[in-house]
């Protein structure tokens, strides 16, 4: 019997399986963490691309109507694909910030929100003084088109490694072919 116990004690069969079983939870956590970080970066890049695309296309227009903005924002889901944008996941706010001659500072000239998410423009509300980013200045008769994207990123495994994250991206372009100060009527 003692020989049998010594033989069992020296047996190395199954050691690899035991080591794998001990390491498996850490390997799975590492895999999920790597996927999560990758998807978070990807969704942030998609939000950045959405803001730049919308602002750039509008800035290339000679005038803007609410129909034009509706057509542009209908592409939001395609730009954000594979990340769902509707159903309280995201919001786009397109604004025109203009400094009229004789005014003390720039104001949000018009603003068009699209989406149900609960984000408010960080540039201010329509008709109010604009809150410009630090270091960004406008002079009289300057106009900019701002596209702000608010997106709520839902992690693959919510609550385990990461929580839901709010993503905010903005893009600012100066109109090329006109001032675009006329309210599109959103």
Buried (B, 14 or more C-beta within 10 A) or exposed (E): EEEEEEEEEEEEEEEEEEEEEEEEEEEEEEEBBEBBEEBBEEBBEBBBBBBBBBBBBBBEBEEBBEEBBEEBBEEBEEBBEEBBBEEEBBBBBBBBBBBBEEEEEBBBBBBBBBBEBEBEBBBBBBEEBBEBEEEEEBEEEBBBBBBBBBBBBBBBEEEEBBEEEEBEBBBBBEBEEEBBBEBBEB
